[in-house]
């Protein structure tokens, strides 16, 4: 099972914005600042998990759409080949 940090890394690599984690530097803040992080560890984990589930569902849906499109194209090719083959034989008779 993936950790929340691994999920956040996957999302970042996919170009999906993820808020900085509780132990990560917040952009625009210097390291010496004592301000609270933008999100607590639990809130950050929940946010990352929701975004990751959405991302995974979108990828799965795209995969299903691509597979269905490939199936339909294959069916059309088979029908076209059968139609073409049948026409050639009928012209020979």
C-alpha positions in Angstrom: 0.0 0.0 0.0 1.3 3.5 -0.8 2.1 5.9 1.9 0.6 9.4 1.8 4.0 10.8 0.9 4.3 8.4 -2.0 0.8 9.4 -3.2 1.8 13.1 -3.0 4.9 12.4 -5.0 3.0 10.5 -7.7 0.5 13.4 -7.9 3.3 16.0 -8.2 5.0 14.0 -10.9 1.7 13.9 -12.8 1.5 17.7 -12.6 -1.3 17.8 -10.1 -0.9 20.5 -7.4 -0.6 19.1 -3.9 -0.3 21.3 -0.8 3.1 21.0 1.0 3.2 18.5 3.8 3.6 19.4 7.4 7.3 18.7 7.3 7.9 20.4 3.9 8.8 24.0 3.5 6.0 26.2 2.4 6.8 28.2 -0.8 7.2 31.9 -0.1 8.1 31.4 3.6 11.7 31.4 4.9 13.0 28.4 6.9 13.4 30.5 10.1 9.7 31.4 10.2 7.9 29.9 13.2 4.4 30.1 11.5 2.2 27.1 11.6 2.3 24.9 8.5 -0.5 25.4 6.1 -2.2 22.1 7.0 -1.9 19.7 9.9 -0.6 16.2 9.2 -4.1 14.7 9.4 -5.6 17.4 7.2 -2.8 17.1 4.7 -3.1 13.3 4.6 -6.9 13.6 4.0 -6.4 16.1 1.2 -3.8 14.0 -0.5 -5.9 10.9 -0.2 -8.9 12.6 -1.7 -6.9 14.0 -4.6 -5.2 10.7 -5.2 -8.5 8.7 -5.3 -9.9 11.2 -7.8 -6.7 10.9 -9.9 -6.8 7.1 -9.8 -10.5 7.0 -10.7 -9.8 9.4 -13.7 -7.0 7.2 -14.9 -9.1 4.1 -14.6 -12.0 5.7 -16.5 -9.6 6.8 -19.3 -8.2 3.3 -19.5 -11.7 1.9 -19.8 -12.6 4.5 -22.5 -9.4 3.6 -24.4 -10.1 -0.1 -24.2 -13.6 0.4 -25.4 -12.5 2.6 -28.3 -9.9 -0.1 -29.3 -12.6 -2.8 -29.2 -14.9 -0.7 -31.4 -12.2 0.0 -33.9 -11.3 -3.7 -34.1 -14.9 -4.6 -34.6 -15.2 -2.0 -37.4 -12.0 -3.3 -39.0 -13.3 -6.9 -38.9 -16.6 -5.8 -40.4 -14.9 -3.8 -43.1 -12.6 -6.7 -44.0 -15.5 -9.0 -44.2 -17.5 -6.6 -46.3 -14.5 -6.1 -48.6 -13.8 -9.8 -48.9 -17.4 -10.6 -49.6 -17.6 -8.0 -52.4 -14.5 -9.3 -54.1 -16.0 -12.8 -54.3 -19.3 -11.6 -55.6 -17.6 -9.7 -58.5 -15.8 -12.9 -59.6 -19.1 -14.9 -60.1 
